[in-house]
């Protein structure tokens, strides 16, 4: 069994730190600029075993994209609109306020 680590909201360079201490693979469970993004049912076949760090996109992407792919493959999608209501996350403020420049997440 390979050593796999799930990484939340960090970039590929920080995820690589897990590889340095023994993880064989890292999955970033958020959208990411650096790592290739794979969505089950859409493009998981593009994954190659030599890729050590991947992103699994976002929860919204994982809910919408597989269904949108089926519709697009069968009928075509010309245009779309998505409205989502999402619970607050650990990095969001519950009240609108000025940004604290010293805070890590604003």
Rosetta constraint file for C-alpha pairs under 8 A:
AtomPair CA 2 CA 23 HARMONIC 7.95 0.50
AtomPair CA 2 CA 24 HARMONIC 6.32 0.50
AtomPair CA 2 CA 25 HARMONIC 7.85 0.50
AtomPair CA 3 CA 22 HARMONIC 7.35 0.50
AtomPair CA 3 CA 23 HARMONIC 4.92 0.50
AtomPair CA 3 CA 24 HARMONIC 5.14 0.50
AtomPair CA 3 CA 25 HARMONIC 6.65 0.50
AtomPair CA 4 CA 23 HARMONIC 5.65 0.50
AtomPair CA 4 CA 24 HARMONIC 5.97 0.50
AtomPair CA 4 CA 25 HARMONIC 4.99 0.50
AtomPair CA 4 CA 26 HARMONIC 5.84 0.50
AtomPair CA 4 CA 27 HARMONIC 7.68 0.50
AtomPair CA 5 CA 18 HARMONIC 7.38 0.50
AtomPair CA 5 CA 23 HARMONIC 6.33 0.50
AtomPair CA 5 CA 25 HARMONIC 6.46 0.50
AtomPair CA 5 CA 26 HARMONIC 4.90 0.50
AtomPair CA 5 CA 27 HARMONIC 6.38 0.50
AtomPair CA 6 CA 26 HARMONIC 5.80 0.50
AtomPair CA 6 CA 27 HARMONIC 4.86 0.50
AtomPair CA 6 CA 28 HARMONIC 5.96 0.50
AtomPair CA 6 CA 29 HARMONIC 6.80 0.50
AtomPair CA 7 CA 15 HARMONIC 6.61 0.50
AtomPair CA 7 CA 26 HARMONIC 6.67 0.50
AtomPair CA 7 CA 27 HARMONIC 5.84 0.50
AtomPair CA 7 CA 28 HARMONIC 4.59 0.50
AtomPair CA 7 CA 29 HARMONIC 6.14 0.50
AtomPair CA 8 CA 28 HARMONIC 5.61 0.50
AtomPair CA 8 CA 29 HARMONIC 5.28 0.50
AtomPair CA 8 CA 30 HARMONIC 6.42 0.50
AtomPair CA 9 CA 28 HARMONIC 6.78 0.50
AtomPair CA 9 CA 29 HARMONIC 6.78 0.50
AtomPair CA 9 CA 30 HARMONIC 5.58 0.50
AtomPair CA 9 CA 31 HARMONIC 7.81 0.50
AtomPair CA 10 CA 14 HARMONIC 6.28 0.50
AtomPair CA 10 CA 15 HARMONIC 6.74 0.50
AtomPair CA 10 CA 28 HARMONIC 7.05 0.50
AtomPair CA 10 CA 32 HARMONIC 7.78 0.50
AtomPair CA 11 CA 15 HARMONIC 6.27 0.50
AtomPair CA 11 CA 28 HARMONIC 7.83 0.50
AtomPair CA 11 CA 32 HARMONIC 6.45 0.50
AtomPair CA 11 CA 33 HARMONIC 7.42 0.50
AtomPair CA 11 CA 34 HARMONIC 6.50 0.50
AtomPair CA 11 CA 35 HARMONIC 7.67 0.50
AtomPair CA 12 CA 16 HARMONIC 6.08 0.50
AtomPair CA 12 CA 32 HARMONIC 7.89 0.50
AtomPair CA 12 CA 34 HARMONIC 5.63 0.50
AtomPair CA 12 CA 35 HARMONIC 5.87 0.50
AtomPair CA 12 CA 53 HARMONIC 6.85 0.50
AtomPair CA 13 CA 17 HARMONIC 7.10 0.50
AtomPair CA 14 CA 18 HARMONIC 7.72 0.50
AtomPair CA 15 CA 19 HARMONIC 7.35 0.50
AtomPair CA 15 CA 26 HARMONIC 6.48 0.50
AtomPair CA 15 CA 28 HARMONIC 7.45 0.50
AtomPair CA 15 CA 53 HARMONIC 7.21 0.50
AtomPair CA 16 CA 20 HARMONIC 6.56 0.50
AtomPair CA 16 CA 26 HARMONIC 7.64 0.50
AtomPair CA 16 CA 53 HARMONIC 7.36 0.50
AtomPair CA 17 CA 21 HARMONIC 6.74 0.50
AtomPair CA 18 CA 22 HARMONIC 6.57 0.50
AtomPair CA 18 CA 23 HARMONIC 5.56 0.50
AtomPair CA 18 CA 26 HARMONIC 7.25 0.50
AtomPair CA 19 CA 23 HARMONIC 4.55 0.50
AtomPair CA 19 CA 24 HARMONIC 5.85 0.50
AtomPair CA 19 CA 25 HARMONIC 6.74 0.50
AtomPair CA 19 CA 26 HARMONIC 7.35 0.50
AtomPair CA 24 CA 52 HARMONIC 6.87 0.50
AtomPair CA 25 CA 52 HARMONIC 4.72 0.50
AtomPair CA 25 CA 53 HARMONIC 5.89 0.50
AtomPair CA 26 CA 52 HARMONIC 6.28 0.50
AtomPair CA 26 CA 53 HARMONIC 4.78 0.50
AtomPair CA 26 CA 54 HARMONIC 6.49 0.50
AtomPair CA 27 CA 53 HARMONIC 5.88 0.50
AtomPair CA 27 CA 54 HARMONIC 5.04 0.50
AtomPair CA 27 CA 55 HARMONIC 5.49 0.50
AtomPair CA 27 CA 56 HARMONIC 6.71 0.50
AtomPair CA 28 CA 32 HARMONIC 7.63 0.50
AtomPair CA 28 CA 53 HARMONIC 7.44 0.50
AtomPair CA 28 CA 54 HARMONIC 6.10 0.50
AtomPair CA 28 CA 55 HARMONIC 4.49 0.50
AtomPair CA 28 CA 56 HARMONIC 6.24 0.50
AtomPair CA 28 CA 57 HARMONIC 7.88 0.50
AtomPair CA 29 CA 55 HARMONIC 5.88 0.50
AtomPair CA 29 CA 56 HARMONIC 5.22 0.50
AtomPair CA 29 CA 57 HARMONIC 6.24 0.50
AtomPair CA 29 CA 58 HARMONIC 6.62 0.50
AtomPair CA 30 CA 55 HARMONIC 6.39 0.50
AtomPair CA 30 CA 56 HARMONIC 6.36 0.50
AtomPair CA 30 CA 57 HARMONIC 4.94 0.50
AtomPair CA 30 CA 58 HARMONIC 4.86 0.50
AtomPair CA 30 CA 59 HARMONIC 7.86 0.50
AtomPair CA 31 CA 37 HARMONIC 7.60 0.50
AtomPair CA 31 CA 55 HARMONIC 6.51 0.50
AtomPair CA 31 CA 56 HARMONIC 7.21 0.50
AtomPair CA 31 CA 57 HARMONIC 4.40 0.50
AtomPair CA 31 CA 58 HARMONIC 5.56 0.50
AtomPair CA 32 CA 36 HARMONIC 7.88 0.50
AtomPair CA 32 CA 37 HARMONIC 7.52 0.50
AtomPair CA 32 CA 55 HARMONIC 6.36 0.50
AtomPair CA 32 CA 57 HARMONIC 7.16 0.50
AtomPair CA 35 CA 53 HARMONIC 6.29 0.50
AtomPair CA 35 CA 54 HARMONIC 5.18 0.50
AtomPair CA 35 CA 55 HARMONIC 5.81 0.50
AtomPair CA 36 CA 53 HARMONIC 7.72 0.50
AtomPair CA 36 CA 54 HARMONIC 5.29 0.50
AtomPair CA 36 CA 55 HARMONIC 5.95 0.50
AtomPair CA 37 CA 54 HARMONIC 6.00 0.50
AtomPair CA 37 CA 55 HARMONIC 4.59 0.50
AtomPair CA 37 CA 56 HARMONIC 5.64 0.50
AtomPair CA 37 CA 57 HARMONIC 5.88 0.50
AtomPair CA 38 CA 42 HARMONIC 7.63 0.50
AtomPair CA 38 CA 43 HARMONIC 5.78 0.50
AtomPair CA 38 CA 44 HARMONIC 5.38 0.50
AtomPair CA 38 CA 46 HARMONIC 7.96 0.50
AtomPair CA 38 CA 47 HARMONIC 7.40 0.50
AtomPair CA 38 CA 54 HARMONIC 7.18 0.50
AtomPair CA 38 CA 55 HARMONIC 6.36 0.50
AtomPair CA 38 CA 56 HARMONIC 5.40 0.50
AtomPair CA 38 CA 57 HARMONIC 6.94 0.50
AtomPair CA 39 CA 43 HARMONIC 5.80 0.50
AtomPair CA 39 CA 44 HARMONIC 5.95 0.50
AtomPair CA 39 CA 56 HARMONIC 6.05 0.50
AtomPair CA 39 CA 57 HARMONIC 6.94 0.50
AtomPair CA 39 CA 61 HARMONIC 7.94 0.50
AtomPair CA 39 CA 62 HARMONIC 6.36 0.50
AtomPair CA 39 CA 65 HARMONIC 7.81 0.50
AtomPair CA 39 CA 66 HARMONIC 7.71 0.50
AtomPair CA 40 CA 44 HARMONIC 5.41 0.50
AtomPair CA 40 CA 62 HARMONIC 7.68 0.50
AtomPair CA 40 CA 66 HARMONIC 7.44 0.50
AtomPair CA 41 CA 66 HARMONIC 5.86 0.50
AtomPair CA 42 CA 65 HARMONIC 7.42 0.50
AtomPair CA 42 CA 66 HARMONIC 5.99 0.50
AtomPair CA 42 CA 69 HARMONIC 6.90 0.50
AtomPair CA 43 CA 47 HARMONIC 7.76 0.50
AtomPair CA 47 CA 51 HARMONIC 7.21 0.50
AtomPair CA 56 CA 62 HARMONIC 7.98 0.50
AtomPair CA 57 CA 61 HARMONIC 6.22 0.50
AtomPair CA 57 CA 62 HARMONIC 6.97 0.50
AtomPair CA 58 CA 62 HARMONIC 6.20 0.50
AtomPair CA 59 CA 63 HARMONIC 6.26 0.50
AtomPair CA 60 CA 64 HARMONIC 6.09 0.50
AtomPair CA 60 CA 84 HARMONIC 7.83 0.50
AtomPair CA 61 CA 65 HARMONIC 5.51 0.50
AtomPair CA 62 CA 66 HARMONIC 6.83 0.50
AtomPair CA 63 CA 67 HARMONIC 7.44 0.50
AtomPair CA 64 CA 68 HARMONIC 6.05 0.50
AtomPair CA 65 CA 69 HARMONIC 5.88 0.50
AtomPair CA 66 CA 70 HARMONIC 6.50 0.50
AtomPair CA 67 CA 71 HARMONIC 6.38 0.50
AtomPair CA 68 CA 72 HARMONIC 5.92 0.50
AtomPair CA 68 CA 77 HARMONIC 7.99 0.50
AtomPair CA 69 CA 73 HARMONIC 5.89 0.50
AtomPair CA 70 CA 74 HARMONIC 6.18 0.50
AtomPair CA 71 CA 75 HARMONIC 5.73 0.50
AtomPair CA 71 CA 76 HARMONIC 6.37 0.50
AtomPair CA 71 CA 77 HARMONIC 7.05 0.50
AtomPair CA 72 CA 76 HARMONIC 3.88 0.50
AtomPair CA 72 CA 77 HARMONIC 5.02 0.50
AtomPair CA 88 CA 92 HARMONIC 6.25 0.50
AtomPair CA 88 CA 93 HARMONIC 7.93 0.50
AtomPair CA 88 CA 94 HARMONIC 7.32 0.50
AtomPair CA 91 CA 105 HARMONIC 5.78 0.50
AtomPair CA 91 CA 106 HARMONIC 6.98 0.50
AtomPair CA 92 CA 105 HARMONIC 7.57 0.50
AtomPair CA 92 CA 106 HARMONIC 6.67 0.50
AtomPair CA 93 CA 106 HARMONIC 7.24 0.50
AtomPair CA 99 CA 106 HARMONIC 6.12 0.50
AtomPair CA 100 CA 106 HARMONIC 7.04 0.50
